Amino acid sequence: MKNILLKQRTPSIAEYIQLRTSIGWKILPEDKIKAGLEHSTYCICAEDNGKIVGFGRIVGDGATVFYIQDIMVMPSYQKHKIGTRIMENIMEYMKEHSTQGAIIGLIAISELDGFYQKFGFAYNEHNRFYRYN
């Protein structure tokens, strides 16, 4: 896994769908994926010899609100610290572009609590996230 390079770029729609499919996430309409990716604040791709194997992005207003979204690593590449490298890159971006007091958040399954704690995130039951169904 030494050939994994991180590149600041937006993945193609096909790459994004491939990653989501590989980890079992729902596939959204391509026009919505395109719009979502184009409006991202920041994107980082992990590549193995030019093939995308991981991805992460930030959405928000780019100044006071940042939401970490779509941290994905293909199953055959998991457990090799690629997700860690993606998050380290994202956190470096945050340090450079956010201001003190900015809202920085994410939503994750409870099994990933320890992973995100390493980056300073903590679940706060008093500030629950409400999702429209």
C-alpha positions in Angstrom: 0.0 0.0 0.0 3.0 2.3 -0.4 1.8 3.5 -3.8 -1.2 5.3 -2.3 -1.1 9.0 -3.2 -3.5 11.7 -1.9 -4.6 14.2 -4.5 -6.7 17.3 -4.0 -9.3 16.8 -6.7 -13.0 16.1 -7.2 -13.7 12.5 -8.2 -15.7 11.7 -11.4 -19.3 10.7 -10.9 -18.3 7.1 -11.9 -15.5 7.0 -9.3 -17.8 8.3 -6.6 -20.5 5.7 -7.5 -17.8 3.0 -7.5 -16.7 3.9 -4.0 -20.2 4.1 -2.6 -21.1 0.8 -4.2 -18.0 -0.9 -2.8 -19.0 0.0 0.8 -22.7 -0.6 0.4 -24.0 3.0 0.4 -27.1 4.0 -1.5 -26.5 5.4 -5.0 -28.1 8.8 -5.6 -29.1 10.2 -9.1 -26.1 11.1 -11.1 -27.2 14.7 -11.6 -27.5 15.2 -7.8 -24.1 13.5 -7.3 -22.6 15.9 -9.9 -24.1 19.0 -8.2 -23.1 17.8 -4.7 -19.5 17.2 -5.7 -19.2 20.5 -7.6 -20.4 22.4 -4.5 -18.0 20.7 -2.1 -15.7 23.0 -0.2 -12.8 20.6 -0.4 -12.2 17.1 -1.9 -9.3 14.7 -1.4 -8.9 11.4 -3.3 -6.6 8.5 -2.4 -5.3 6.8 -5.5 -3.4 3.5 -6.1 -1.6 3.8 -9.5 -4.2 6.3 -10.7 -7.2 4.3 -9.5 -9.3 5.9 -6.8 -9.5 3.8 -3.7 -10.6 6.3 -1.1 -12.2 9.7 -0.8 -13.3 12.4 1.7 -14.7 15.9 1.4 -15.9 18.9 3.2 -19.2 20.7 2.6 -20.3 23.9 4.2 -20.0 27.6 3.7 -16.2 27.6 3.6 -15.9 30.1 6.4 -17.9 29.4 9.5 -19.5 25.9 9.0 -17.6 22.8 7.8 -19.1 19.3 7.6 -16.9 16.3 6.9 -18.7 14.0 4.5 -18.2 10.8 2.5 -15.1 9.4 4.2 -14.8 6.2 2.1 -12.2 3.6 1.5 -12.7 0.5 -0.7 -13.0 -2.6 1.4 -9.9 -4.2 -0.1 -7.9 -1.1 1.0 -9.3 -0.8 4.5 -7.1 -1.4 7.5 -4.1 0.3 5.8 -4.4 3.8 7.4 -5.8 5.3 4.1 -8.9 6.7 6.0 -6.5 8.1 8.6 -4.4 9.8 5.9 -7.6 11.3 4.3 -8.7 12.6 7.7 -5.3 14.0 8.5 -5.4 15.9 5.2 -8.9 17.2 5.9 -7.9 18.3 9.4 -4.9 20.2 7.9 -7.3 21.9 5.5 -9.5 22.9 8.5 -6.5 24.3 10.4 -5.6 26.5 7.4 -9.2 27.7 6.4 -11.4 27.7 9.5 -11.7 30.4 12.1 -11.8 30.0 15.9 -15.4 29.2 16.8 -16.3 27.7 13.4 -18.6 24.8 13.5 -16.9 21.6 12.4 -18.9 18.4 12.5 -19.6 15.0 11.0 -22.0 12.1 11.5 -20.7 8.6 11.8 -21.8 5.2 13.0 -21.0 4.4 16.6 -18.4 1.8 15.5 -16.2 4.6 14.2 -16.4 6.6 17.4 -12.8 5.8 18.3 -11.5 6.6 14.9 -13.0 10.1 14.9 -12.0 10.7 18.6 -8.3 10.5 17.4 -9.0 13.7 15.4 -10.6 15.5 18.3 -14.3 14.7 17.6 -16.6 13.7 20.4 -20.3 12.7 20.3 -22.4 15.2 22.1 -25.8 13.9 23.1 -27.0 17.4 24.0 -26.4 18.7 20.5 -28.1 15.8 18.6 -28.4 16.0 14.9 -31.9 16.0 13.4 -32.3 14.5 10.0 -35.3 15.1 7.8 -36.9 11.8 6.7 
